[in-house]
Structure formats: C-alpha cells, structure tokens
Amino acid sequence: MRRLLGALLGVAVVVGAGLLLVWQLPRPVSDTSAIGVLWHQHSDRLGAAWNTEACTEGVCRQDFRGGRIFAAAHGPAFIVYGNAIGEAFDELGGIEEFGVPTAEESGSADRPWQAFQHAGIFIDGSGASVLVRGTMWQTWQQNARVRGGLGVPTGAEQRDPHGTPTQDFVNGAIYVRDGLPIPVISDIAATHRRAGGTTGPLGYPKSGQQAFGDRLMQEFEGGEVWWSAGTGAVSLQAPFRGAFQERGGASGALGLPTAEATTFTGGASQPFQGGVLYRTDGDEGSVIIATTAGDIQQRYEQLGGPQGELGLPTGEKTDVPGGRYQRFAGGALLWHEGAAVFRLDPAMLALWLADPGRFGWPTADSTTDDRGIHQAWDKGQTVQRAGHLLTVPQTPVDGGTAVLICDSQCSGDSWVDQGARGAGFGNIVKFGYPGSGYLAPAAPTRAGITESFARDLVLLPEGDPGVVIITLGGNDATQGKRAADVQAAEAQLVDLLRAVYPNAPIVVTGVMSRSDAAHAARRAMDAVVTQQAEQLGVHAISVAGWVSTYGAQQADAVHLTPAGHASIAPHYADALRAVLGR
C-alpha cells in the first residue's frame, strides 16, 4: 500500500510539474490586433503572455508577466503595468470599478498616474494611491487643457464642514455645489486660497471661469477674481466690486485690478490698470472715490497718496475748459494742458472755480506761512489772510505806504493822495471808485465798497501799510442811505481792515463839503461816519465845510479842480499827522 501511495504521489508531482510547465509556457500574441500591436511595441517591459487574448462584453484583454493590455472593441489599446497603479486597480475593483484605461500611464517614476473610464488612479510620493472618481473625474478631464489643468490630487475627495464635496489638487480644487461641479484652477485658485479659500471673504465659487477676450473672470459668493497676462489673478471684493461695476467694470476706465485691496488709517484702496479706488471710512458710512491714470494721479502719488498731505480723495476728477481738477481732504490738484499739476488749497480752488479767467491758471503750488495762504497765478499772486484774499503787489506795502479806500474824491492826484504824501507816506495804493460808498455800489462790482471787500470782489494788497485811509459817504448821502445802515457797513469794513492789517492805524475821513445849505446832507453824513469811527476806536477826520473854509475851487457841485485839491491837501496832511502823531 505504501508503495502504491508513493507511486501515486510521484505521478501527481510529475503531472503537476508538467501542468505548471505547460501553463508557464508563453502564449501566442496576435500580430494584428490592437493588443498585439501594442505588445510588440512594449514587449521588453511587458514580457511573455500568460494567456491568450480574450474579449468579453466589448472589452478585450490579455495578461502578460509585466502587466495587462485592455482594448475596447474597435478602440485603442492601453497598458496597465503591474506596478503601484496596477495593484491599486486590482485591489479597488478592477475593470468593474474603473472601466478600461483611456490613456497610457503618465507622470514621473515616483508619482505616476493613469486615466480610466470612470476614475483616475494617482500614486503619491509615499506610494499610496489617490483616486479621482465620478463627477470629480469628469470635471478633471474636461479641464485638463485649461491653463495647465488641475494637476495631481493632494488628497482624496471629502466633504468640508458645510457638507460640500470637494477635492484639492496641486493646481486648484473642485467644489460640488447643488450637484454642479465647479473647478477653480491655476492663478485664480492660488488667489482664492490666499484669501482664505471657502472660509474667507470670497467663499465658494458660483461658476467656472469665463473668458472676456484675453481676460478671465471667476465669480465667487463674495466677489470676483480677474486674471490677465499683465496683472495675474487679483480678487475684487466688496465694497470695491460695486464701485468697479458702476464705473464700467473691466471695459471701463479702471480696467482690471492689479493688486489686492489694502487698508490704512481712515480707509482702504485697490489699484487698477487705469486708476485706484479709495474707500473713506466715516461716521456716516463709507464713500468710494476713484482716481484715474494720468498726471493728477501721478502727482497725488508723488505727494504721498492717501497717507500724504492731501489725504483721501473727496470727489471724482472733474473736467473744466482746458483742464481738470480733483478734490482731496487736504486740498485739490488742478491740471491744464501743456502745464504741470499744481496743488491748491481748497480756498484757492474755490476762488478759481468762481471765476477762472480772473487770475488765470495757477503757476505754482499753494503755500502757507504765518502771513497766510499764498498762490501764484498767470495774472499775479494772491495770499489769503484772516479769511480774506489779498494781492501780492510788486512794490512792498510797508510802513511808508498809505492804502486809500475812497470814492471820486480820490480821482487823479487828489487832496487825499497829496495829504498822505505830505504826512510822510511816499507809496500810495489807491482803491477809488466814483459813485461808490459804504453802501452805494461801485460800478465794477455792482456792490458797495464794504460788500466788495468782504466778498473778495476787490482785493487789498498784502503787507503792513503805515496807514489805511477811508474816504467814503458822499454818495451814500446822495442816494439817501439810512445813517444806521451806513454805520453798520462802516463797522464791518473797519473790522475787515483790522483783520487784514492788524498793525496799521485806520483813519476814517468824513465827506468833503461846503458850508451852505446845498451840502447839508453831505455834512450830516460826515458827522455820521466820523462819530461811528470814534465809537469804533479808530481815527476820524471831519472835513465838513472845508471847501468853504479853505476857499477850494470846485469843478462841479461836489468835486474839486486840481487847484482845489492842492489847496485842501496841506490841511489834510496836517490833520493826518495830528491824528497819527507823526
């Protein structure tokens, strides 16, 4: 029995070895099938066939020592090698789970990957497999040629804290929102990640990227990300997004954003190809104003932008004939063609806007010192002092200067001029308007002298004169102005002059007149203005009846001849010296 069993065992071993030898014998490979043709191209790596080619349900297959080749009926053939990809393919369900391969193995030796009908198998640096399946895989394939594609996965598909299916890749991510897969790719994905991804202000993508010519845009819950070759990818979030759209969006003057928004004390800003949007934060909310590319914006940036002396913009760029300007918290910038951009104090801009032709264009920046706000114009220089605008005369207004404010009594080389010179004031600056008075309107301004100076319709000279002489009232008397109204205007004018010339004595001269009844109203007005002057604490000189007293010749009912002026002048000089203590 033992011999029989031993013999049988020996036969079995021989038969088994024979069968194994037979099974290990190479199987034939077709020379014409898609699988056979491919094997002949890669036979060195695949080795001999384990079996013959077989087709089932439209899929043909043949196994080799180094892998397998699959081919769909009437379709191309692809190899699945017996490496980490092949192992994952077998372990995770094979052809039933993944379908046939649709491309050759790709990637590097340590990070290979391969595409199948229903998924992609990727091997990470540790040798582990990462799958991209179903909707994620379809989206991955659809975007494989879009700006470099999504690249290899960095992790398996998962659900984020909000329950949203997502999968991350080296070049982006896919989010499934309401059953719709939305990829975020390349630079736009990097910008989304820098902004905090789905937990940041941009949130989830609302749609895929859209092309606008050579520009790309992707919309997110909290804003947009724009891309171009020149700007890269930059996010546009509230509130700048709304201001951008109001100004024409990417097709408007601003163009695309070139950098992310930044915040600073009092506001924030975001630069664009064609300008900058600035947000000013205030107690009543935020205001967004733009500066646009050009000389004004360049000068603004040279002056330090929102953190410089001008501060944040308070108005949009505004066109005016021949130029444009823009207001800022600390002033304004004014440009006109062929000239530089000059920084103006707000008061100087308001003055210029009221009558651009009055002074012409600025020729320098506004400057400020202890004497006021200085401005150079095409037609001269001005300085704003004590709230009033003054001219800057070529001849300095100093202690040897008398500033005369008068009516037609000052016409020509008048008794007022001669008297001031006789009192030692060699430089005369005269404002003489026939027909004018404290209230009686001057022809050039159509306003009384007081109102004309108060509204800067007439500009006094800047400086420190030795005396200011007011000779008004005759025309107020002729026009029947009420004494109280004249005194009020006189007080206003004196206050203005004190503010402008704090060091200069002020002399109020009465109304030149005769002693007869025809000049009773003129003599009465003389008393009105001189008494008011005394109450105001300024010097007063009454000239009531002087025409009669000194026998001065008259050219008409109220005006003197040159000889009459000459006869009055010495007496007026004496009176000036007396009140001034000279």
C-alpha positions in Angstrom: 0.0 0.0 0.0 2.8 2.4 0.9 4.5 1.6 -2.4 1.2 2.3 -4.2 0.7 5.6 -2.4 4.2 6.6 -3.0 3.9 5.8 -6.7 0.6 7.8 -7.0 2.2 10.8 -5.3 5.1 10.6 -7.6 2.9 10.5 -10.6 0.9 13.5 -9.2 4.1 15.5 -8.8 5.2 14.8 -12.2 1.8 15.6 -13.7 1.5 18.9 -11.6 5.0 19.9 -12.7 4.1 19.2 -16.2 0.9 21.2 -16.0 2.8 24.1 -14.4 5.4 23.9 -17.1 2.7 23.9 -19.7 0.9 26.9 -18.0 4.1 28.9 -17.9 4.8 28.4 -21.5 4.4 31.7 -23.5 1.1 32.1 -25.1 0.7 33.4 -28.6 0.2 37.1 -29.2 -1.6 38.4 -32.2 0.3 40.4 -34.8 -2.7 42.3 -36.0 -5.0 43.1 -33.1 -4.7 46.4 -31.2 -3.5 44.5 -28.1 -0.9 42.5 -30.2 0.4 45.6 -32.0 0.8 47.4 -28.7 2.5 44.4 -27.1 5.1 44.2 -29.8 5.9 47.9 -29.1 6.5 47.3 -25.4 7.4 43.6 -25.2 10.6 44.2 -23.4 8.8 45.6 -20.4 5.6 43.5 -20.6 7.3 40.2 -21.1 5.6 37.0 -22.3 1.8 36.5 -22.3 0.2 34.5 -19.5 -2.9 33.8 -21.6 -4.4 34.3 -25.0 -6.3 37.5 -25.9 -9.9 37.2 -24.9 -12.9 39.5 -25.4 -15.9 39.8 -23.2 -18.8 42.3 -23.4 -17.0 44.5 -25.8 -13.7 44.6 -23.9 -10.6 42.6 -25.0 -7.8 41.7 -22.6 -4.5 39.9 -22.4 -2.3 39.4 -19.4 1.5 39.5 -19.5 4.2 38.9 -17.0 4.7 42.7 -16.6 1.1 43.9 -16.9 -2.1 43.8 -18.9 -3.4 45.3 -22.1 -7.0 46.3 -22.4 -8.8 47.4 -25.6 -12.4 48.4 -26.2 -14.0 46.9 -29.2 -12.8 48.7 -32.3 -10.9 51.1 -30.0 -7.3 51.8 -29.0 -5.4 49.5 -26.6 -3.7 50.7 -23.4 -1.4 49.0 -20.9 -1.9 48.7 -17.2 1.5 47.8 -15.8 2.0 45.6 -12.8 3.2 48.4 -10.6 1.5 50.5 -7.9 -1.2 51.7 -10.3 -1.9 48.1 -11.4 -2.0 46.9 -7.8 -4.5 49.7 -6.9 -6.5 48.9 -9.9 -6.8 45.2 -8.9 -7.4 45.9 -5.2 -10.0 48.6 -5.6 -12.3 46.8 -8.1 -10.5 46.5 -11.4 -12.4 46.9 -14.7 -15.8 46.8 -13.0 -14.9 49.8 -10.8 -12.7 51.8 -13.1 -13.5 50.7 -16.6 -10.8 50.3 -19.2 -7.8 52.6 -19.3 -8.2 55.5 -21.6 -4.6 56.7 -21.8 -1.1 55.5 -21.1 0.5 55.9 -17.7 1.7 59.4 -17.1 3.6 61.4 -14.5 7.0 60.8 -13.1 8.6 57.5 -11.9 7.8 58.2 -8.3 4.4 59.8 -8.9 2.7 58.0 -11.8 -0.9 58.3 -12.7 -3.3 56.8 -15.2 -6.7 57.7 -16.6 -9.5 55.1 -16.8 -13.1 55.4 -18.0 -14.6 56.1 -14.5 -11.6 57.4 -12.5 -8.0 58.4 -12.4 -5.5 56.5 -10.2 -2.7 58.6 -8.9 0.3 57.4 -6.8 1.6 59.9 -4.3 5.2 60.2 -3.0 4.7 57.6 -0.4 3.4 55.0 -2.9 -0.2 55.3 -1.8 -2.9 55.6 -4.3 -5.3 58.6 -4.5 -8.4 58.3 -6.6 -10.4 60.9 -8.6 -13.8 59.5 -9.3 -17.2 60.2 -10.8 -18.1 63.8 -11.2 -14.7 64.9 -9.9 -13.0 62.9 -12.6 -15.3 64.1 -15.4 -14.6 67.7 -14.3 -10.8 67.0 -14.0 -10.7 65.6 -17.6 -12.8 68.4 -19.0 -10.3 70.9 -17.6 -7.2 69.0 -18.4 -6.1 71.5 -21.0 -7.4 74.6 -19.3 -4.4 76.7 -18.1 -2.4 73.6 -17.2 -5.3 71.7 -15.8 -5.9 70.8 -12.1 -2.8 68.6 -11.8 -2.5 65.7 -9.4 -4.7 65.4 -6.4 -3.3 66.3 -3.0 -5.9 64.3 -1.1 -9.0 62.2 -1.6 -12.4 63.6 -2.2 -14.0 64.7 1.1 -16.8 66.8 2.5 -15.9 70.1 4.1 -17.6 71.4 7.3 -20.5 72.7 5.3 -21.1 69.3 3.7 -19.8 70.4 0.3 -18.0 67.6 -1.7 -14.5 68.9 -2.6 -11.2 67.6 -3.8 -7.9 69.5 -3.8 -5.3 69.4 -6.5 -1.8 70.9 -6.8 -3.2 73.4 -9.4 -6.7 74.0 -7.9 -9.7 72.4 -6.5 -13.2 71.2 -7.5 -16.3 72.0 -5.4 -19.7 70.3 -6.0 -22.4 72.9 -5.3 -26.0 71.9 -5.7 -24.9 68.9 -7.7 -22.8 71.1 -10.0 -19.0 70.6 -10.0 -17.1 73.9 -10.2 -13.4 73.9 -10.7 -11.1 76.7 -9.6 -7.8 76.5 -11.5 -4.3 77.9 -11.6 -3.7 81.6 -10.6 -7.3 82.1 -9.7 -7.2 79.1 -7.4 -4.0 80.5 -5.8 -5.6 83.8 -5.2 -8.7 82.1 -3.8 -6.5 80.1 -1.4 -4.6 83.3 -0.3 -7.9 84.9 0.5 -8.8 82.0 2.9 -10.5 79.7 0.4 -14.1 78.9 1.1 -13.9 80.1 4.7 -12.5 83.5 3.5 -14.4 86.5 2.2 -14.6 85.1 -1.3 -16.4 81.9 -0.2 -17.4 79.3 -2.7 -17.2 79.7 -6.5 -20.6 80.4 -8.1 -19.5 79.4 -11.7 -16.5 78.4 -13.6 -14.0 80.9 -15.1 -15.3 82.9 -18.0 -13.2 84.4 -20.8 -13.6 88.1 -21.9 -11.2 88.4 -24.8 -7.7 87.8 -23.3 -9.1 88.2 -19.8 -10.5 85.6 -17.4 -13.0 86.1 -14.5 -14.5 83.8 -12.0 -17.3 84.8 -9.8 -17.5 83.8 -6.1 -20.1 84.3 -3.4 -18.1 87.2 -2.0 -16.6 88.8 -5.1 -14.7 88.1 -8.3 -11.2 87.1 -9.3 -9.9 88.6 -12.5 -6.9 87.4 -14.5 -4.8 88.7 -17.4 -1.3 88.0 -18.5 -0.3 91.5 -17.4 -2.0 91.6 -14.0 -2.1 88.0 -12.9 -5.1 86.9 -10.8 -6.5 89.5 -8.3 -9.6 89.3 -6.2 -12.2 92.1 -6.3 -14.4 92.1 -3.2 -17.0 94.4 -1.6 -17.2 97.3 -1.5 -14.8 97.9 -4.3 -16.6 95.4 -6.5 -19.7 97.5 -6.7 -17.7 100.7 -7.4 -15.8 98.9 -10.1 -19.0 97.8 -11.8 -20.6 101.2 -11.5 -17.6 102.6 -13.5 -18.0 100.2 -16.4 -16.2 97.2 -15.0 -13.3 95.7 -16.9 -14.4 97.7 -20.0 -14.4 101.0 -18.1 -11.6 103.4 -17.5 -10.3 101.4 -14.5 -9.5 98.2 -16.4 -8.6 95.2 -14.2 -7.4 95.2 -10.6 -3.6 94.9 -10.4 -3.2 94.1 -6.7 -5.3 93.2 -3.7 -7.1 95.9 -1.6 -5.1 97.2 1.3 -6.3 99.1 4.4 -4.9 102.1 6.2 -6.0 104.5 8.8 -9.2 106.0 7.7 -9.9 103.8 4.7 -8.7 101.4 2.1 -7.6 101.3 -1.6 -7.3 99.0 -4.5 -5.2 99.7 -7.6 -6.3 99.0 -11.2 -4.8 99.3 -14.6 -6.4 102.7 -15.1 -6.5 104.1 -11.6 -7.2 103.5 -8.0 -10.4 103.1 -5.9 -10.3 104.7 -2.5 -12.6 103.9 0.4 -13.0 106.6 3.0 -14.5 105.4 6.4 -16.6 107.9 8.3 -19.2 108.1 11.0 -21.9 108.0 8.4 -20.5 105.1 6.4 -18.0 104.5 3.7 -17.6 106.5 0.5 -15.7 105.2 -2.6 -14.0 107.6 -5.0 -11.6 106.9 -7.9 -8.5 108.5 -9.2 -7.8 107.6 -12.8 -4.5 107.3 -14.6 -2.9 110.5 -15.7 -1.0 113.5 -14.4 -3.3 114.1 -11.5 -3.0 110.6 -10.1 0.8 110.6 -10.7 1.2 113.9 -8.7 -1.1 112.6 -6.0 1.1 109.6 -5.6 4.2 111.7 -5.5 2.7 113.7 -2.7 2.2 110.5 -0.6 -1.2 109.4 -1.8 -3.8 108.9 0.9 -1.2 109.0 3.7 0.4 112.2 2.3 -0.5 115.8 2.7 -3.6 115.6 0.5 -5.2 112.7 2.3 -8.1 110.7 0.6 -10.0 112.0 -2.4 -13.3 113.6 -1.7 -14.5 114.0 -5.3 -14.1 112.4 -8.7 -11.9 114.0 -11.4 -13.8 116.9 -12.9 -13.3 118.4 -16.4 -13.2 122.1 -16.9 -12.5 124.0 -20.1 -8.8 123.4 -20.9 -8.1 121.1 -17.9 -9.5 119.2 -15.0 -9.2 119.0 -11.2 -9.8 116.7 -8.3 -10.6 117.5 -4.7 -8.9 115.8 -1.7 -9.3 116.1 2.0 -6.3 118.3 2.2 -6.7 120.3 -0.9 -7.0 119.9 -4.7 -5.0 119.1 -7.8 -5.5 121.2 -10.9 -4.2 120.4 -14.3 -4.4 122.1 -17.6 -3.0 121.0 -21.0 0.7 121.9 -21.5 1.4 122.6 -17.9 2.1 120.8 -14.6 -0.4 119.7 -12.0 -0.5 122.1 -9.1 -1.7 121.5 -5.6 -4.2 124.1 -4.5 -5.6 125.0 -1.1 -9.4 124.4 -1.0 -10.0 128.1 -0.7 -7.8 128.8 -3.7 -9.7 126.2 -5.8 -13.0 127.7 -4.8 -11.7 131.1 -5.8 -10.5 129.9 -9.1 -13.7 127.9 -9.9 -15.8 131.1 -9.2 -14.0 132.9 -12.0 -11.2 131.0 -13.8 -10.4 133.9 -16.0 -9.9 136.4 -13.2 -6.5 135.1 -12.2 -5.7 132.6 -15.0 -4.2 129.2 -14.3 -2.0 128.5 -11.2 1.7 128.6 -11.9 2.8 127.0 -8.6 1.6 125.0 -5.6 -0.3 126.8 -2.8 2.0 127.5 0.2 1.2 128.5 3.7 3.1 130.6 6.2 2.3 132.9 9.1 1.1 135.5 6.7 -1.5 133.3 5.0 -2.1 131.0 2.1 0.0 132.1 -1.0 -0.9 131.3 -4.6 0.9 132.3 -7.8 -1.3 132.7 -10.9 -0.8 133.6 -14.5 -2.1 137.1 -13.7 -0.4 137.7 -10.4 -0.1 136.4 -6.9 -2.6 136.3 -4.1 -2.5 135.4 -0.4 -5.4 134.6 1.8 -5.0 136.2 5.2 -7.5 136.4 8.0 -10.2 134.8 5.8 -9.7 137.5 3.1 -7.9 137.3 -0.2 -5.2 139.8 -0.9 -3.0 140.6 -3.9 0.8 140.5 -3.6 2.0 143.8 -5.1 5.3 144.2 -6.9 6.2 147.1 -4.6 6.1 146.0 -1.0 3.3 147.5 1.2 5.2 148.7 4.3 5.3 151.4 6.8 5.8 154.0 4.1 2.6 153.0 2.3 -0.8 154.5 2.6 -3.8 152.4 1.4 -6.6 154.7 0.2 -10.2 153.4 0.0 -12.4 156.1 -1.4 -14.9 157.4 -3.9 -14.4 160.0 -6.7 -12.9 162.4 -4.2 -9.7 160.4 -4.8 -9.7 160.8 -8.6 -6.4 161.9 -10.0 -3.8 163.4 -7.7 -6.4 164.2 -5.1 -6.3 166.1 -1.9 -6.3 162.6 -0.2 -3.2 161.5 -2.2 -1.3 164.7 -1.7 -2.3 164.8 2.0 -1.0 161.3 2.6 2.3 162.1 0.8 2.5 165.3 2.8 2.1 163.2 6.0 5.1 161.1 5.0 3.7 158.2 3.1 5.5 158.1 -0.2 3.9 154.9 -1.6 0.2 155.3 -2.3 -2.0 152.3 -3.1 -5.4 153.6 -4.1 -8.9 152.0 -4.4 -11.0 154.8 -5.8 -14.4 154.0 -7.3 -16.5 157.0 -8.5 -20.1 156.8 -7.4 -19.3 154.3 -4.6 -19.8 154.4 -0.9 -20.1 152.2 2.1 -23.4 151.0 0.6 -23.5 152.9 -2.7 -22.4 150.3 -5.3 -19.2 150.6 -7.2 -19.6 150.2 -11.0 -17.0 147.3 -11.4 -18.6 145.1 -8.7 -22.2 146.4 -8.5 -21.8 146.2 -4.8 -20.9 148.7 -2.0 -17.3 149.0 -1.0 -17.8 147.1 2.2 -19.5 144.2 0.4 -16.9 144.3 -2.4 -14.1 143.7 0.0 -16.0 141.3 2.2 -16.8 139.1 -0.9 -13.2 139.4 -2.3 -14.6 141.2 -5.3 -11.9 143.8 -4.8 -8.6 142.6 -3.3 -6.5 144.6 -0.9 -2.7 144.4 -1.2 -0.8 142.0 1.2 1.6 143.7 3.6 1.8 146.0 6.6 0.9 149.5 5.5 1.7 152.6 7.6 -1.9 153.7 7.4 -5.3 152.9 5.9 -7.5 155.9 4.9 -11.2 155.5 4.2 -12.9 158.4 2.4 -16.5 157.4 1.7 -20.0 158.6 2.4 -20.8 161.3 -0.1 -22.6 159.0 -2.5 -24.4 157.3 0.4 -25.7 160.7 1.3 -26.7 161.5 -2.2 -28.6 158.1 -2.5 -30.3 158.7 0.8 -28.9 155.7 2.6 -30.0 155.4 6.2 -27.4 156.5 8.7 -27.7 153.3 10.8 -27.1 151.2 7.7 -24.1 153.2 6.7 -22.7 152.9 10.2 -23.2 149.1 10.2 -21.4 148.9 6.8 -18.6 151.1 8.2 -18.2 148.9 11.2 -18.0 145.8 9.0 -15.3 147.5 6.8 -13.3 148.6 9.8 -13.4 145.0 11.3 -12.2 143.6 7.9 -9.3 146.1 7.7 -8.3 145.4 11.3 -8.1 141.6 10.5 -6.1 142.2 7.3 -3.8 144.9 8.6 -3.6 144.3 12.4 -0.7 146.7 12.8 -1.9 149.6 10.6 -3.8 152.6 12.0 -7.1 153.3 10.3 -8.3 156.8 9.6 -11.9 157.5 8.6 -12.2 160.7 6.7 -15.6 162.5 6.5 -17.3 163.9 3.5 -15.8 166.9 1.7 -18.4 169.7 1.5 -19.3 173.3 1.6 -20.9 175.2 4.4 -24.1 176.1 2.5 -27.5 174.5 2.7 -27.0 172.6 -0.6 -24.4 170.4 1.2 -26.3 169.8 4.4 -26.8 166.1 3.6 -23.1 165.7 3.0 -22.2 167.5 6.2 -24.7 165.3 8.1 -23.1 162.1 6.6 -19.7 163.4 7.6 -20.9 163.5 11.2 -22.4 160.0 10.9 -19.2 158.3 9.7 -16.7 160.3 11.9 -18.8 159.7 15.1 -19.0 156.0 14.2 -15.3 155.9 13.7 -14.7 157.3 17.2 -17.0 154.7 18.6 -15.1 152.0 16.8 -11.9 153.3 18.3 -10.3 154.4 15.0 -9.0 157.8 14.0 -11.5 160.2 12.5 -11.0 163.4 10.5 -14.0 165.6 9.7 -13.8 167.6 6.5 -17.3 169.1 6.7 -17.3 172.6 5.2 -13.6 172.5 4.2 -14.4 173.6 0.6 -15.8 176.9 2.1 -13.3 177.2 4.9 -10.3 177.0 2.6 -11.8 178.5 -0.4 -11.2 175.5 -2.6 -12.1 175.7 -6.2 -14.8 173.3 -7.5 -15.1 171.7 -10.9 -18.8 170.9 -10.2 -21.2 170.7 -7.3 -19.1 168.2 -5.3 -15.7 167.8 -7.0 -12.6 170.0 -6.8 -10.4 171.3 -9.5 -6.7 170.4 -9.4 -6.1 173.8 -7.8 -8.8 173.0 -5.2 -7.2 169.7 -4.4 -3.9 171.4 -4.0 -5.4 174.0 -1.6 -7.0 171.3 0.6 -4.1 168.9 0.6 -1.8 170.7 3.1 -4.5 171.0 5.7 -5.4 167.3 5.3 -1.7 166.4 5.7 -1.7 168.4 8.9 -4.8 166.6 10.1 -3.3 163.2 9.3 -0.1 164.0 11.2 -2.1 165.1 14.1 -4.2 162.0 14.5 -1.2 159.7 13.7 1.2 161.6 16.0 3.7 162.0 13.2 
